[in-house]
């Protein structure tokens, strides 16, 4: 499946642990492993994969066999493309693979919508990394200017006391409280940008896995409040022992 994605350019395929949907290579049906920008240019995720699968090793080997190499990482335009094409926030890290950096950056710039303000803003290839200081705020402002709906965070099983602190701390978002027992189906109609789950119960952990398997939850960031290791299907953990205000920055980093 990995070879077909890299070498043959397939746009749909299903394996035991690896799927291809359009230009995206997915692990476990939901985790974005790579994005095909052009036949000779790819974005490859740097973050630790959700399971001990060899797919990422195969991916790197296939890219190298085609004469591609990692030519840069954490490039502003990869963040912009992940946001527009994959609905992923700024908390996901990518490496750019191409025959050389100039070729890769040219393909990357061409893939981003030329009518987007990203071409002339902090996403511009000429922008220095330190200039991209608050990408989430910039994107939220762009959403409002475009007349898009406000950003929704679905809080699953989160205590009211925590929500009372989070709502004024993240005023650009609307928090919608959902009980764990409501199931993942309660999230879809709310069209969330992020799902925050109190993952200290087995039912909540199962909620996350079921949410990831559902079509509406496949591409959304999931933040788990837990003292245990990262639950399967979650992107980030937050400590329940800390004040909810300490959760604000990690949440904002994952917002589109």
N, C-alpha and C positions, 0 to 999 in steps of 0.2 A: 504494500500500500504506500509506503514511504517512497519507494523508487518510482512508482507510478505518479505520485504527486510531484516529485522533483523533475524526473526525466521526461515523463510523458504528458505532463500538464493536465492530468485528469481533474475534473471539477466535482465529481461525486463518486464516493466509494465507501465501503463499510468493511472493517476488519474486526478482530476480536477486541482490540483495545485502541485502534487507530481508525479515525474516520476522516473523510475529505468532504467538505462542503464548500462549493465554489472555489475560492482561492485560499481557503483556510484548512490547515491540518490540525485536527482535534485529538487529544488524548482522553480516553475514558468518556468520550462523547460530549465533553464540555470545555476541557482545558485547552486554550489556544496555544499550540506549540509553534506554529509558523504561519506566515502570511506571504503568499506569492505576489510580489509587486509587479514583476515582469518575468519572462522565461529565464532570465539570467540574474535576477535580483530578488532576494527574499529577506523578510524580517524573521528572525529566529528568537524565540523567547529565552531570556537569560535566567529567569526565576527557576527555582527547584520544581520539578514536575510533581504531580499529586501522588504518584506511585512509582515504585522501583521498576520501571519499564525500560527496555533498551531502545525504545523508539527514538529517543533524542540522539543516542549514539549512532543509530542507523541514519538519521537525518543528516547529521554532521558529515558522516562518511559519504553519503550520496552527493551532498553539496560539494565536498572537496573533490570527488571523482569527476565532477563537471567543471573543475577549474575555478570554483568559487572559494572565497575565504571571507572571514569576518574583517570588514574594513572600517568599522566604527560601531559604537554603542551609545545608548542614551541620546540619540540625535533628536532634536525637537520635532522634526517632521515625522519621525516614526510615532511619536506620541500623538500628533495630529491625525495621522492615518489610522492608528488604532482606535481613536475616538470616533472618527467619522465612519469607518468601515466595520469595526468590531464592537462598537459601543463599550469600549474599555476605558477606564480612567487612567490617571497619571501614575498609579501605583504599580503598573506592569512595566517591566524592563525588557528592552529589545536590542539585539545586535543586528546590524545590517550586513548581509552577505552578498557579495558581487565579485566580478572579475577584478575590479579596482574601485577605489572610493569615488572617483569622478563619475564612473558609469553608474554606480549604485545611487549616488545622490541625484543624478540626472533622472533616473527611472523613478526614484522616490518623489521628486518634485513634480514629475509629469503625472504621477498617479493621484496626487492630491488635487482636488477640484480647483482648476485655475480661477474660478470665480470666487473662491473662498477668500475671506480676509486673512486667512492663515498665510497666504503667499506674501503678504506685506506686513506681517506682524512678528510676534515672538517666535512663530513657527518657521520663519524664514531661515534658509540654510546659512545665511550670513550672520544670524543672531548668535551672540556668545551665550554659553550655558548659563552664566550668572544673570543674564537678562531675563530668563524665564523663571521669574520668582514666584508667581502665583497663577499657574496655568488653570487651575480649577475656577478661580474667580473670573479669569478672562473668558473661559468657555461659558460660564453661567451668564455673564453679561451678554455674550453673543446670543445665547438662547432667548434672553428677554428681548433684545433688539429685534430678533427675528419673529417675535410673537409666539414662541413655542411654549408649551405648558410648563409650569414650574416643576422643579426637580422634587421627586417624591422619594423618601426613605421609608421603607416598611420595617417597623420595629416588631419583631416576633418574640413574644414572651418577655419583653423588656419592661422592667418595673416603672410605674408611673413617676416615682421620685427621680429616676434617671432621665426620663423624658422631659421632666420639668426643667432640668439643667441643660439638656441638649437643644431643645427648641430655640431658646434665645441665643444660644452659642452658635447655631448654624441657621440664621434667619432666612437664608436664601432657599432653604429646603422646607418642605412640608412633611412632618412625621405622621405616619399612619400606623396605629397600634393594631396588631393582629395576634390573637392567641395561637399557641402552638397547635392546639387541637383543631383549629380551622383548616389546617393543611395547606400545602403549596398553592392549591387552586384559588385561595383567597387573595393571593398576591397579584395574579395576572391582571384583573380588572383595574388595579390601582396604578399599573404601569410604572413600577419603581425604577429608579436609577441605581439603587443599592438596597440590599436587604441586611438588616442587623438582627442577629439571632442570639438569644440567651441559650447557649449550647451546653448548659450544665446538666441536662437530662438526656437520657437515651432517646426519648421522643423527639427532642429538639435536634439531635444528631441525625435521626432518621428523616426529619423534616428537611434538613439541608440536602441530604442525598436525593430525596424525592424531588425537591425543588430543582436540583441540577438536571435531573432526568426529564423534567417538564420543559416543553418548548420555550415558555416565557422566561425560564430561569437559566437557560444554557449559557447566555453570554453576560449575565449580570454579576457584578462583584458581590460577594457574600462575606460579611464580617461576623465572626463568632466570639461571643463573650464567654470565656472559659479559662481556667487555669491549666487545662490539659493541653496536649499537643494539638496541632492544627487538625480539626475534624475533616474527614473526607468531603470534598466539595467546597470547602471554605477557602477564601483567599488571604485572610488575615485573622489574627486573634487579638482580643483586648482583655485585659485583666479585670475581673469583677471586683477585685480588692482595691482598685484605684478609683478615684473620683471620676464620674462620667465626663467631666470637662477634659480629662486627659485623653479621652477617646476622640476628641474633635479633630485634631490634626491627622491621625491615621484614617479617619473616615473621609475627610476632605481629599486626601491623596488618592482615594479610590473612586471618587465621584467623577463622572464624565464632564 
